[in-house]
Amino acid sequence: MRITKKMLETRIEHLNQILRGVPTPKGYLGEDASERAYHYVLECSNGGYKLNRFTSSGYGETDISYYRMTARELYYVVNSMVNMLENEIQNSPFNPQGLTMLRLEKGLGL
């Protein structure tokens, strides 16, 4: 099965939903930058894909995957992150609100 850009975006939105409790904001300009802080986004260029995350200001991006990958490789990376987080939430004494509190304690924001 071919991995498409839309499939990657859907998994990244799911990752953001788990970590932030809200979907990824659409667009880069004209929105409140604080809504974009710490959201994961897909970068596509030159036939490759990278996973980036908005900085705490919401204006800059930082690399999560350090090099470009094929769509299939990045899909497996993001899918692994989602599966790990879902298993941790399901099998831990923390509930999703507990995950939010853990993020706040580590200074990672909401």
LOLUMTI-709398 format. One record per residue: residue number from 1; x, y, z of N, C-alpha, C in turn; residue in one letter. Coordinates in steps of 0.05 Angstrom, whole numbers, plus 32768, in hexadecimal, padded with zeros to 4 digits. Layout:
<recs>
> nr, nx, ny, nz, cax, cay, caz, cx, cy, cz, rest
> NUM, X, Y, Z, X, Y, Z, X, Y, Z, A
...
</recs>
This chain:
<recs>
> nr, nx, ny, nz, cax, cay, caz, cx, cy, cz, rest
> 1, 8011, 7FE8, 8000, 8000, 8000, 8000, 8012, 8019, 8000, M
> 2, 800A, 802C, 7FF0, 801A, 8045, 7FEE, 8012, 8057, 8005, R
> 3, 8026, 8064, 8012, 8022, 8077, 8027, 8021, 8093, 801A, I
> 4, 800B, 80A0, 801E, 8007, 80BA, 8012, 800C, 80D1, 8026, T
> 5, 800E, 80E9, 801C, 8012, 8100, 802D, 7FFA, 8103, 8040, K
> 6, 7FE2, 80FE, 8036, 7FCA, 8100, 8047, 7FCB, 80EC, 805E, K
> 7, 7FD5, 80D4, 8059, 7FD7, 80C0, 806E, 7FEB, 80C9, 8084, M
> 8, 8001, 80D5, 807B, 8015, 80E0, 808E, 8008, 80F6, 809F, L
> 9, 7FFA, 8109, 8091, 7FEE, 811F, 809F, 7FD9, 8116, 80B4, E
> 10, 7FCA, 8101, 80AD, 7FB6, 80F6, 80BF, 7FC3, 80EA, 80D8, T
> 11, 7FDA, 80DC, 80D5, 7FE7, 80D0, 80EC, 7FF4, 80E6, 80FD, R
> 12, 7FFE, 80FB, 80F1, 800A, 8111, 8100, 7FF4, 8120, 810F, I
> 13, 7FDD, 8124, 8103, 7FC6, 8130, 8111, 7FBE, 811F, 8129, E
> 14, 7FBF, 8105, 8126, 7FB8, 80F3, 813C, 7FCD, 80F5, 8153, H
> 15, 7FE6, 80F8, 814B, 7FFB, 80FC, 815F, 7FF7, 8116, 816E, L
> 16, 7FF0, 812B, 8160, 7FEA, 8145, 816D, 7FD2, 8142, 817F, N
> 17, 7FBE, 8133, 8177, 7FA6, 8130, 8187, 7FAC, 8122, 81A1, Q
> 18, 7FBE, 810E, 81A0, 7FC6, 80FF, 81B9, 7FD5, 8112, 81CB, I
> 19, 7FE8, 8120, 81C0, 7FFA, 8131, 81D1, 7FEE, 814B, 81DA, L
> 20, 7FDE, 8157, 81C9, 7FD3, 8171, 81CF, 7FB5, 8171, 81D5, R
> 21, 7FA7, 815D, 81CD, 7F8A, 815D, 81D1, 7F7B, 816E, 81BD, G
> 22, 7F8A, 8179, 81AA, 7F7D, 818A, 8195, 7F89, 8183, 817A, V
> 23, 7F7A, 8185, 8164, 7F86, 817F, 814A, 7F9A, 8195, 8142, P
> 24, 7FA9, 818E, 812D, 7FBD, 81A0, 8123, 7FB0, 81B9, 8116, T
> 25, 7FB8, 81D1, 811E, 7FAD, 81E9, 8111, 7FB4, 81E9, 80F3, P
> 26, 7FA2, 81F2, 80E3, 7FA7, 81F3, 80C6, 7FB4, 820E, 80BF, K
> 27, 7FC7, 820D, 80AD, 7FD4, 8225, 80A3, 7FEA, 822F, 80B6, G
> 28, 7FFB, 8240, 80AC, 8011, 824A, 80BC, 800E, 8267, 80C3, Y
> 29, 7FFF, 8276, 80B4, 7FFD, 8293, 80B8, 7FE1, 829B, 80C0, L
> 30, 7FDF, 82B1, 80CE, 7FC5, 82BD, 80D5, 7FB7, 82AF, 80EC, G
> 31, 7FC5, 829E, 80FB, 7FB9, 8291, 8112, 7FC9, 8297, 812A, E
> 32, 7FBD, 8292, 8141, 7FCB, 8296, 815A, 7FE3, 8282, 815B, D
> 33, 7FFB, 828C, 815D, 8012, 827B, 815D, 8013, 8268, 8175, A
> 34, 8008, 8270, 818B, 8009, 825E, 81A3, 7FF9, 8245, 819E, S
> 35, 7FE6, 8245, 818C, 7FD7, 822D, 8185, 7FE8, 8218, 8177, E
> 36, 7FFD, 8222, 8169, 800E, 8210, 8159, 8025, 8205, 816A, R
> 37, 802B, 8211, 8181, 8042, 8209, 8191, 8041, 81EC, 8197, A
> 38, 8058, 81DF, 8192, 805D, 81C2, 8198, 804C, 81AF, 8187, Y
> 39, 803F, 81B9, 8172, 8031, 81A7, 8160, 8045, 819B, 814C, H
> 40, 8040, 8182, 8145, 8051, 8174, 8131, 8045, 817A, 8115, Y
> 41, 8056, 817E, 8102, 804E, 8184, 80E7, 805F, 8174, 80D3, V
> 42, 8054, 8171, 80BB, 8062, 8162, 80A6, 806F, 8176, 8093, L
> 43, 8088, 8172, 808D, 8096, 8183, 8079, 809C, 8171, 8061, E
> 44, 8094, 817A, 8049, 8098, 816B, 8031, 80A8, 817C, 801D, C
> 45, 80BE, 8172, 8013, 80CC, 817F, 7FFD, 80E0, 816B, 7FF2, S
> 46, 80E7, 8170, 7FD8, 80FB, 8160, 7FCA, 80F5, 8142, 7FCB, N
> 47, 80DB, 813B, 7FCC, 80D4, 811F, 7FCC, 80D7, 8111, 7FE6, G
> 48, 80DD, 811F, 7FFB, 80E1, 8113, 8015, 80CF, 8120, 802A, G
> 49, 80CD, 8114, 8041, 80BB, 811D, 8056, 80CB, 811F, 8070, Y
> 50, 80C5, 8133, 8080, 80D1, 8136, 809B, 80BB, 813C, 80AF, K
> 51, 80C0, 8134, 80C7, 80AE, 813B, 80DD, 80BA, 8152, 80EC, L
> 52, 80AB, 8168, 80EF, 80B4, 8180, 80FD, 80A1, 8186, 8113, N
> 53, 80A9, 8197, 8126, 8098, 81A0, 813B, 809B, 81BE, 813F, R
> 54, 8085, 81CC, 8142, 8086, 81E8, 8147, 8093, 81ED, 8162, F
> 55, 80A2, 8203, 8164, 80B0, 820B, 817C, 809B, 8216, 8190, T
> 56, 80A4, 821D, 81A8, 8092, 8227, 81BC, 8085, 8241, 81B4, S
> 57, 8093, 8251, 81A3, 8087, 826A, 819A, 8071, 8265, 8185, S
> 58, 8072, 824F, 8178, 805E, 8249, 8163, 8066, 8253, 8148, G
> 59, 807D, 8261, 8146, 8085, 826C, 812C, 809B, 825C, 811E, Y
> 60, 80AD, 8250, 812D, 80C2, 8241, 8121, 80BC, 8223, 8122, G
> 61, 80CC, 8214, 8113, 80C9, 81F7, 8113, 80E4, 81EA, 811A, E
> 62, 80E4, 81D4, 8127, 80FC, 81C5, 812D, 80F9, 81A9, 8122, T
> 63, 810F, 819E, 8119, 810F, 8183, 810D, 810C, 816E, 8122, D
> 64, 80FA, 815B, 811C, 80F7, 8144, 812D, 8106, 812C, 811F, I
> 65, 8100, 8128, 8106, 810F, 8115, 80F6, 8125, 8125, 80E9, S
> 66, 813E, 811D, 80EC, 8155, 812D, 80E4, 815B, 812C, 80C6, Y
> 67, 814E, 811A, 80B8, 8153, 8118, 809B, 8139, 8111, 808D, Y
> 68, 8138, 8116, 8074, 8120, 8110, 8064, 811D, 80F2, 8061, R
> 69, 8105, 80E9, 8062, 80FF, 80CC, 805F, 80EA, 80C9, 8049, M
> 70, 80E7, 80B0, 8041, 80D0, 80AA, 8030, 80B7, 80AB, 8040, T
> 71, 80A0, 80AD, 8032, 8087, 80AE, 8040, 8082, 8096, 8052, A
> 72, 808A, 807E, 8048, 8087, 8066, 8057, 8098, 8066, 8071, R
> 73, 80B1, 806E, 806F, 80C2, 806F, 8086, 80B7, 8082, 809C, E
> 74, 80AF, 809A, 8093, 80A4, 80AD, 80A7, 808A, 80A4, 80B2, L
> 75, 8079, 8097, 80A2, 8060, 808C, 80AC, 8065, 8078, 80C3, Y
> 76, 8079, 8067, 80BF, 8080, 8053, 80D4, 808A, 8061, 80EE, Y
> 77, 809A, 8076, 80EA, 80A4, 8085, 8101, 808D, 8092, 8111, V
> 78, 807B, 80A0, 8103, 8065, 80AE, 8110, 8052, 8099, 811C, V
> 79, 804D, 8084, 810D, 803B, 806F, 8117, 8046, 8062, 8131, N
> 80, 8060, 805F, 8132, 806D, 8054, 814A, 8069, 8067, 8162, S
> 81, 806C, 8081, 815D, 8068, 8095, 8172, 804B, 8094, 817C, M
> 82, 8038, 8093, 816A, 801C, 8092, 8171, 8016, 8078, 8181, V
> 83, 801F, 8061, 8177, 801A, 8048, 8185, 8026, 8048, 81A1, N
> 84, 803F, 8052, 81A4, 804C, 8053, 81BE, 803C, 8064, 81D1, M
> 85, 8033, 807C, 81C8, 8024, 808E, 81DA, 8009, 8082, 81E2, L
> 86, 7FFC, 8075, 81CE, 7FE2, 8069, 81D5, 7FE5, 8052, 81E9, E
> 87, 7FFA, 8042, 81E6, 7FFF, 802C, 81F9, 8006, 8037, 8214, N
> 88, 8016, 804C, 8216, 801D, 8058, 822F, 8005, 8063, 823E, E
> 89, 7FF3, 8070, 822F, 7FDB, 807C, 823B, 7FC9, 8066, 8244, I
> 90, 7FC5, 8051, 8234, 7FB3, 803B, 823A, 7FBE, 802B, 8252, Q
> 91, 7FD8, 8026, 8254, 7FE3, 8014, 8268, 7FEF, 8023, 8280, N
> 92, 7FEC, 803D, 8281, 7FF8, 804B, 8298, 7FE2, 8054, 82AB, S
> 93, 7FEA, 805A, 82C4, 7FD6, 8064, 82D7, 7FCD, 8081, 82D0, P
> 94, 7FDC, 808E, 82BD, 7FD4, 80A9, 82B5, 7FBD, 80A7, 82A1, F
> 95, 7FAC, 80BA, 82A2, 7F97, 80BD, 828D, 7FA2, 80D2, 827A, N
> 96, 7F94, 80D9, 8264, 7F9D, 80EE, 8253, 7FA2, 8109, 8261, P
> 97, 7F93, 810F, 8276, 7F98, 8127, 8285, 7FB2, 8124, 8295, Q
> 98, 7FB8, 810C, 829D, 7FD2, 8107, 82AA, 7FE9, 810B, 8297, G
> 99, 7FE5, 8104, 827E, 7FFA, 8109, 826A, 7FFF, 8127, 8267, L
> 100, 7FE9, 8136, 8267, 7FEC, 8153, 8265, 7FFA, 815E, 827D, T
> 101, 7FF4, 8154, 8295, 8002, 815D, 82AD, 8020, 8156, 82AC, M
> 102, 8026, 813E, 82A1, 8042, 8136, 829E, 8051, 8149, 828C, L
> 103, 8044, 8151, 8276, 8050, 8163, 8263, 8055, 817E, 8270, R
> 104, 8042, 8188, 8280, 8046, 81A1, 828E, 805D, 81A0, 82A1, L
> 105, 805F, 818A, 82B0, 8074, 8187, 82C4, 8090, 8188, 82B6, E
> 106, 8092, 817D, 829E, 80AB, 817D, 8290, 80B0, 8197, 8280, K
> 107, 809E, 81AA, 8282, 80A1, 81C3, 8274, 809C, 81C2, 8256, G
> 108, 808D, 81AE, 824D, 8088, 81AB, 8230, 806F, 81B9, 8227, L
> 109, 8061, 81C6, 8238, 8049, 81D4, 822F, 8032, 81C0, 822E, G
> 110, 801B, 81CA, 8226, 8003, 81B9, 8224, 8006, 81A9, 820B, L
</recs>
